[in-house]
């Protein structure tokens, strides 16, 4: 596969600085949103796969990577607002939007609330289920540690220690590399680049978003991992029933990182999605 040139940029938005990858060429743009704890780095293979035909943009979302990490609730509304600001900053009128896990929820919100910006939408291994009401917990009472990394002995004193611990804590090789993408060295030792407050806030203030699905009028691709670890059978069926124009597939691999676990299979489904989009 030919390697596509990726430019590393920072957008100065109203409330945050947003770091992003950008291939900068192509008549149509695909915007990719990573999952919780993730980074733009997770989309590099995708960018190489589609970068000859499309402009691909992948930001580090607020609270992650090299983007700002404000004290906030990290709701879909806040994080979607950042993406609209980014598109306006880049003077991009509309995109094919792809979101994985947490990014899939934000993508769903964008497709429903900002339909003029979204020409087609892919939601990867993310359920619309959640609490019916948003938590009223004050920000100052949020847990200080991120849910998954709670108890990790950070900062790690060496790269060797960090690698050994993260590998032991990870459920798969892909998950290990996913977290290693966010590992950074400081004078104190090795830390994760995401904000623990941001991760705790996202979990605390997350809510059910089934009510948004009937508002999605563009073509929507749903892909889930094999089994029901992230998206139950009931949730998968319900999401499909509420979306007007939907393609839905289940991967043969159970790994949550559906865009990386079996790339041949994933790109087969994504190609079908793009073909359907072009034919409309």
C-alpha positions as CSV (number, residue, x, y, z in Angstrom):
1,X,0.0,0.0,0.0
2,X,1.3,3.4,-1.0
3,X,2.1,5.7,2.0
4,X,0.2,8.9,2.0
5,X,1.8,12.1,3.2
6,X,0.2,13.2,6.5
7,X,0.5,16.7,7.7
8,X,0.4,17.5,11.4
9,X,-1.5,20.7,12.3
10,X,-3.0,22.6,15.2
11,X,-6.3,24.4,14.8
12,X,-6.8,27.4,17.2
13,X,-10.5,27.1,18.1
14,X,-12.6,29.2,20.5
15,X,-12.1,27.2,23.6
16,X,-9.4,24.7,22.7
17,X,-6.4,24.0,20.5
18,X,-7.1,20.9,18.4
19,X,-4.3,18.9,17.0
20,X,-5.1,16.9,13.8
21,X,-3.7,14.8,11.0
22,X,-4.6,16.0,7.5
23,X,-3.7,14.6,4.0
24,X,-4.7,17.9,2.5
25,X,-5.7,16.6,-0.9
26,X,-8.8,15.1,-2.4
27,X,-12.1,16.5,-3.7
28,X,-14.2,14.9,-0.9
29,X,-13.3,14.8,2.8
30,X,-13.5,11.9,5.3
31,X,-13.3,13.0,8.9
32,X,-12.3,10.3,11.4
33,X,-13.1,10.4,15.2
34,X,-11.2,8.1,17.5
35,X,-12.5,6.3,20.6
36,X,-12.0,7.0,24.3
37,X,-8.3,7.0,25.3
38,X,-7.4,7.2,21.6
39,X,-5.6,9.5,19.2
40,X,-5.6,10.4,15.5
41,X,-2.8,7.8,15.2
42,X,-5.4,5.0,15.1
43,X,-6.5,6.2,11.6
44,X,-3.1,6.1,9.8
45,X,-3.8,2.8,8.0
46,X,-7.2,4.1,7.0
47,X,-5.6,7.3,5.7
48,X,-3.2,5.3,3.6
49,X,-6.1,3.1,2.3
50,X,-8.3,6.0,1.2
51,X,-6.0,9.0,1.0
52,X,-5.4,8.8,-2.8
53,X,-9.1,9.5,-3.5
54,X,-10.2,11.4,-0.4
55,X,-8.9,14.1,1.9
56,X,-8.7,12.5,5.3
57,X,-8.7,14.5,8.5
58,X,-8.3,12.9,11.9
59,X,-8.1,15.0,15.1
60,X,-7.1,14.3,18.6
61,X,-10.3,15.2,20.3
62,X,-10.5,17.4,23.4
63,X,-9.0,15.7,26.4
64,X,-6.8,13.4,24.3
65,X,-3.3,13.4,22.8
66,X,-1.9,16.8,21.7
67,X,-5.2,18.7,21.9
68,X,-6.3,20.8,24.9
69,X,-7.7,19.2,28.0
70,X,-10.0,21.7,29.6
71,X,-12.0,21.0,32.8
72,X,-15.4,20.2,31.3
73,X,-18.2,17.6,31.1
74,X,-17.0,16.1,27.8
75,X,-20.6,15.7,26.5
76,X,-21.4,14.9,22.9
77,X,-22.6,18.5,22.6
78,X,-19.3,19.9,23.6
79,X,-17.2,17.5,21.6
80,X,-19.4,17.8,18.5
81,X,-19.1,21.6,18.8
82,X,-15.3,21.3,18.6
83,X,-15.7,19.3,15.3
84,X,-18.0,21.9,13.8
85,X,-15.5,24.6,14.7
86,X,-12.7,22.5,13.2
87,X,-14.6,22.2,9.9
88,X,-15.3,25.9,9.8
89,X,-11.7,26.6,10.6
90,X,-10.6,24.4,7.7
91,X,-13.4,25.8,5.4
92,X,-14.7,22.3,4.8
93,X,-18.4,22.4,4.0
94,X,-19.3,18.8,4.4
95,X,-17.7,15.4,5.2
96,X,-18.2,11.7,5.2
97,X,-17.9,11.1,9.0
98,X,-16.5,8.0,10.6
99,X,-16.5,7.5,14.4
100,X,-15.2,4.6,16.4
101,X,-16.6,3.8,19.9
102,X,-16.8,7.2,21.7
103,X,-16.2,8.8,18.4
104,X,-19.2,6.9,17.0
105,X,-21.5,8.6,19.6
106,X,-20.1,12.0,18.8
107,X,-20.5,11.2,15.1
108,X,-24.1,10.2,15.6
109,X,-24.8,13.5,17.4
110,X,-23.2,15.5,14.6
111,X,-25.2,13.6,11.9
112,X,-28.5,14.4,13.8
113,X,-27.9,17.9,14.9
114,X,-25.7,19.3,12.1
115,X,-27.0,17.4,9.0
116,X,-25.8,20.0,6.5
117,X,-22.2,19.1,7.4
118,X,-22.6,15.3,7.2
119,X,-23.0,13.6,3.8
120,X,-22.7,10.1,5.1
121,X,-21.9,8.5,8.5
122,X,-20.2,5.4,9.8
123,X,-20.6,4.3,13.4
124,X,-18.1,1.7,14.5
125,X,-18.8,-0.7,17.4
126,X,-20.8,1.9,19.4
127,X,-24.2,1.4,21.0
128,X,-26.7,4.2,21.5
129,X,-27.7,2.8,24.9
130,X,-26.9,4.7,28.1
131,X,-28.5,6.4,31.1
132,X,-31.8,8.1,30.4
133,X,-30.8,11.2,32.3
134,X,-27.5,13.0,32.5
135,X,-25.8,12.9,35.9
136,X,-26.0,16.1,37.9
137,X,-22.7,15.4,39.7
138,X,-20.7,18.6,40.1
139,X,-17.4,18.7,38.1
140,X,-15.4,19.2,41.3
141,X,-16.7,15.8,42.6
142,X,-15.6,13.8,39.6
143,X,-13.2,10.9,40.2
144,X,-9.6,11.8,39.7
145,X,-8.7,8.7,37.7
146,X,-9.8,7.4,34.3
147,X,-12.0,4.3,34.5
148,X,-9.8,1.8,32.7
149,X,-6.4,3.1,33.9
150,X,-7.5,3.5,37.5
151,X,-4.8,2.0,39.7
152,X,-2.1,2.1,37.0
153,X,1.2,3.0,38.8
154,X,1.9,6.2,36.8
155,X,4.2,7.7,36.1
156,X,6.1,4.6,35.0
157,X,9.8,5.0,35.9
158,X,11.0,3.5,32.6
159,X,9.8,2.6,29.1
160,X,10.4,-1.1,29.9
161,X,8.1,-0.9,33.0
162,X,5.4,1.0,31.0
163,X,5.4,-1.5,28.2
164,X,5.3,-4.5,30.5
165,X,2.4,-3.1,32.6
166,X,0.3,-1.9,29.6
167,X,0.8,-5.2,27.9
168,X,-0.4,-7.1,31.0
169,X,-3.4,-4.7,31.4
170,X,-4.5,-4.9,27.8
171,X,-7.0,-7.5,26.5
172,X,-5.4,-7.8,23.1
173,X,-2.3,-6.8,21.0
174,X,-4.4,-4.1,19.4
175,X,-5.5,-2.7,22.7
176,X,-1.9,-2.6,23.8
177,X,-0.8,-0.6,20.8
178,X,-3.9,1.6,21.2
179,X,-2.7,2.7,24.7
180,X,1.0,2.8,23.7
181,X,0.0,5.5,21.1
182,X,-0.9,7.7,24.1
183,X,2.3,7.0,26.2
184,X,4.6,10.0,26.6
185,X,7.8,10.7,28.5
186,X,8.2,13.6,31.0
187,X,10.8,14.5,33.6
188,X,8.7,12.6,36.2
189,X,8.4,9.4,34.1
190,X,6.0,8.0,31.5
191,X,2.4,9.2,31.5
192,X,-0.7,8.7,29.3
193,X,-1.5,11.7,27.1
194,X,-5.2,11.7,27.7
195,X,-6.7,13.6,30.7
196,X,-8.0,11.4,33.5
197,X,-10.6,14.1,34.3
198,X,-11.8,14.1,30.7
199,X,-12.2,10.3,30.7
200,X,-14.1,10.3,34.0
201,X,-16.3,13.2,32.8
202,X,-17.2,11.5,29.6
203,X,-18.3,8.4,31.4
204,X,-20.2,10.3,34.1
205,X,-22.2,12.6,31.8
206,X,-22.8,10.1,29.0
207,X,-26.5,9.5,28.1
208,X,-28.7,7.4,25.8
209,X,-29.0,8.7,22.3
210,X,-31.5,6.5,20.5
211,X,-33.7,9.6,20.1
212,X,-31.1,11.0,17.6
213,X,-31.2,8.0,15.2
214,X,-34.5,8.9,13.4
215,X,-33.0,12.3,12.7
216,X,-30.2,10.7,10.6
217,X,-31.3,11.2,7.0
218,X,-27.9,10.5,5.3
219,X,-26.6,7.0,4.6
220,X,-25.4,5.3,7.8
221,X,-23.0,2.4,8.1
222,X,-23.1,0.4,11.4
223,X,-20.3,-2.1,12.1
224,X,-19.9,-4.1,15.3
225,X,-17.4,-6.6,16.5
226,X,-18.4,-10.2,16.6
227,X,-20.5,-11.0,19.7
228,X,-22.0,-8.3,21.9
229,X,-19.3,-6.9,24.1
230,X,-19.9,-3.3,23.0
231,X,-23.2,-3.6,21.0
232,X,-25.7,-6.1,22.1
233,X,-27.9,-8.0,19.6
234,X,-30.9,-6.0,20.9
235,X,-29.1,-2.6,20.6
236,X,-27.8,-3.5,17.1
237,X,-31.3,-4.4,15.9
238,X,-32.9,-1.4,17.5
239,X,-30.3,1.0,16.0
240,X,-30.9,-0.4,12.5
241,X,-34.7,-0.1,12.9
242,X,-34.5,3.6,13.8
243,X,-32.2,4.6,10.9
244,X,-33.8,5.4,7.5
245,X,-30.9,4.4,5.3
246,X,-28.7,1.9,7.0
247,X,-26.0,-0.7,6.1
248,X,-25.1,-3.0,9.0
249,X,-22.4,-5.6,9.3
250,X,-20.9,-7.8,12.0
251,X,-17.2,-8.5,11.9
252,X,-15.9,-12.0,12.2
253,X,-13.3,-10.8,14.7
254,X,-14.4,-9.9,18.3
255,X,-11.9,-7.1,18.9
256,X,-13.4,-3.7,19.6
257,X,-11.0,-2.0,17.2
258,X,-13.1,-3.1,14.2
259,X,-11.2,-0.9,11.7
260,X,-7.9,-2.6,12.7
261,X,-8.7,-6.1,13.8
262,X,-9.3,-7.5,10.2
263,X,-8.5,-4.7,7.7
264,X,-9.4,-6.8,4.7
265,X,-12.9,-7.4,6.0
266,X,-13.4,-3.9,7.4
267,X,-12.4,-2.3,4.1
268,X,-14.7,-4.6,2.2
269,X,-17.6,-3.3,4.2
270,X,-16.4,0.3,4.0
271,X,-15.9,0.1,0.3
272,X,-19.6,-1.1,-0.1
273,X,-20.6,1.9,2.0
274,X,-18.7,4.3,-0.2
275,X,-20.1,2.7,-3.3
276,X,-23.6,3.1,-2.0
277,X,-22.9,6.7,-1.1
278,X,-21.6,7.5,-4.6
279,X,-24.6,5.9,-6.2
280,X,-27.1,8.0,-4.3
